[in-house]
Amino acid sequence: MVARWGLPFPPGTLDAMSPLFGREGITEIVIIGYGPGDLVTPAVDEARRLAAKDGVRVGEALRAHEGRYWSYVCDLATCCPAEGTPYDLSSSQIAAEATVRGLVALPNREALERTLAPVTGPVRLAMRRATSAAIADFQARVTAATDLTAFTGQFVSEALTRVHSALETHSDGGRLNDAEAARLGLDLTVMRVRDEAWTLMDDSHALLWKDLTRRLEPRFIPPVASLLAMAAWRSGNSVQATIALERALTADPAYSMANLLMHALQNLLSPTILQGRLPTPAELDKTMGPPCASWLLPLINLLDEEDPLPALE
């Protein structure tokens, strides 16, 4: 099991480790901090104090910086010299296996954040036009509807079909065009539609939700960024999950799914708690009941909002 924090962090940040130790039956940990001593040492000290309090053995505690590492638990000059022990990441077995598997280690968190950053320039302008067209089509249809309940049922049915189709497209190595992406962005604001995507969740779906998190207009980001966070969390990529949730909560600080997942991450909960607990589509139908016009309110409330102008690059 791996847990990660950015440095520096405020006092008490590691408190969530105590219940984790008990819940997972952890008896030994290894602590590694990256950076200069004045940044790393206070955090390592806090982690060691917490481990001692909970009766967990610290097998090793290291600081790595600029190609060298130092041990906090070994003071033998023969194996842990004061000037540190040099290491070469490029020649390690891990580096070789990562290269074979097509994995690339990003230099820092900011580089990872850029992989989820909104698209800009002509791509953003094209998505803005596609979103405007999708909104205009929805508004025309809902205005012409004589029975809003029946219209909601039809809209949700079509939206669920689009969700399944989008997942199949990405599973086959394809990508949604701008019009398809924009329509799906509107669809997923409806809770019943978003929750179906949640119940169907598979680690491979992360590519779709990552693509939409980058392409959709800001007001439509919370559902897809939350779904990306769920997929990333399930696969053990908690850093990407946290960044995705930050995107969601920047757009809507009150978005409940994003807040629930952020709580789970901050408290070091394992995604295995969801095994066997996610409802099936049929169970969603039973719980939520037949479609009603109020299901569309989250979407309708977004239609009059304006997104910031895109940057030109």
Salt bridges, closest charged atoms under 4 A:
GLU24 OE2 - ARG23 NE 3.78
GLU28 OE2 - ARG57 NH1 2.53
ASP54 OD1 - LYS53 NZ 3.26
GLU66 OE2 - HIS65 NE2 3.61
GLU113 OE2 - ARG109 NH1 2.36
GLU158 OE1 - ARG141 NH2 3.15
ASP178 OD1 - ARG215 NH2 2.87
ASP187 OD2 - ARG162 NE 2.64
ASP195 OD1 - ARG194 NH2 2.72
GLU196 OE2 - HIS164 NE2 2.91
GLU196 OE1 - ARG192 NH1 2.81
ASP203 OD1 - ARG234 NE 3.26
ASP211 OD1 - ARG175 NH2 3.09
ASP211 OD2 - ARG215 NH1 2.75
GLU217 OE2 - ARG124 NH1 2.77
GLU217 OE1 - ARG128 NH2 2.64
GLU246 OE2 - ARG109 NH2 3.20
ASP285 OD1 - ARG192 NH2 2.91
ASP307 OD2 - ARG219 NE 2.79
